[in-house]
Amino acid sequence: MPRKWIRWIKVCFVLGAIIDGLAAVMLLSPPLTELLLGIEVDASRADVSLLMGYGAALMAGWTVLLAWAACEPAGRAFVGPMTAVPVLAGL
């Protein structure tokens, strides 16, 4: 694989890890979510709290996976499609 593609893949993995990590933190902190997104979150509701917790766990998992892949992007390039395809299909 050409060196420029490896660098591009690594940059994508690192940016994805940063974005997913920020999303995990926002999901764990309703006031931060309100501040950054301008969305009022009623964390006193059990269903909202439960869903935000599940979302935070998933985003934290993706953060770790993308950070792991960024350490050796050439050998772990499969992580990109593996993480992107389910997200795009879900949207």
C-alpha positions as CSV (number, residue, x, y, z in Angstrom):
1,M,0.0,0.0,0.0
2,P,1.4,3.4,-0.9
3,R,2.8,5.5,1.9
4,K,0.4,8.4,1.3
5,W,-2.6,6.1,1.6
6,I,-1.3,4.7,4.9
7,R,-0.9,8.3,6.2
8,W,-4.4,9.1,5.0
9,I,-5.9,6.1,6.7
10,K,-4.1,6.9,10.0
11,V,-5.4,10.5,9.9
12,C,-8.9,9.2,9.4
13,F,-8.5,6.7,12.3
14,V,-7.2,9.4,14.6
15,L,-9.9,11.9,13.7
16,G,-12.5,9.3,14.1
17,A,-11.2,8.3,17.6
18,I,-11.2,12.0,18.7
19,I,-14.7,12.6,17.4
20,D,-16.0,9.4,18.9
21,G,-14.3,10.1,22.2
22,L,-15.9,13.5,22.4
23,A,-19.2,12.0,21.6
24,A,-18.8,9.5,24.5
25,V,-18.0,12.3,26.9
26,M,-21.0,14.3,25.7
27,L,-23.3,11.3,26.2
28,L,-22.0,10.9,29.7
29,S,-22.5,14.6,30.5
30,P,-25.9,16.0,29.6
31,P,-24.8,19.6,30.5
32,L,-21.9,19.3,28.1
33,T,-24.3,17.9,25.4
34,E,-26.6,20.9,26.0
35,L,-23.7,23.3,25.8
36,L,-22.1,21.9,22.6
37,L,-25.2,20.9,20.7
38,G,-27.8,23.3,22.1
39,I,-30.2,20.3,22.8
40,E,-32.0,20.2,26.1
41,V,-31.5,16.7,27.6
42,D,-33.8,15.5,30.4
43,A,-31.3,13.1,32.1
44,S,-33.8,12.6,35.0
45,R,-35.8,10.3,32.7
46,A,-34.7,6.7,33.0
47,D,-35.1,5.9,29.3
48,V,-33.0,8.9,28.3
49,S,-30.3,8.0,30.9
50,L,-30.2,4.4,29.8
51,L,-30.0,5.2,26.1
52,M,-27.2,7.8,26.7
53,G,-25.3,5.2,28.7
54,Y,-25.5,2.6,25.9
55,G,-24.5,5.2,23.4
56,A,-21.5,6.3,25.5
57,A,-20.4,2.7,25.8
58,L,-20.6,2.2,22.0
59,M,-18.8,5.4,21.3
60,A,-16.0,4.6,23.8
61,G,-15.6,1.2,22.2
62,W,-15.3,2.7,18.8
63,T,-12.8,5.2,20.2
64,V,-10.6,2.4,21.4
65,L,-11.0,0.4,18.2
66,L,-10.0,3.4,16.0
67,A,-7.1,4.3,18.3
68,W,-5.9,0.7,18.1
69,A,-6.2,0.7,14.3
70,A,-4.3,4.0,14.1
71,C,-1.2,2.4,15.7
72,E,-0.8,0.1,12.6
73,P,-3.0,1.5,9.8
74,A,-1.6,-0.6,7.0
75,G,-2.4,-3.9,8.8
76,R,-5.6,-2.7,10.3
77,A,-7.2,-0.8,7.4
78,F,-10.2,-3.2,7.5
79,V,-11.3,-1.3,10.6
80,G,-12.4,1.6,8.4
81,P,-15.1,-0.1,6.4
82,M,-16.0,-2.3,9.4
83,T,-16.9,0.8,11.4
84,A,-18.2,3.1,8.6
85,V,-20.6,0.7,6.8
86,P,-22.9,0.0,9.9
87,V,-23.0,3.7,10.7
88,L,-24.0,4.7,7.2
89,A,-26.5,1.8,6.9
90,G,-28.0,2.9,10.2
91,L,-28.4,6.5,9.0
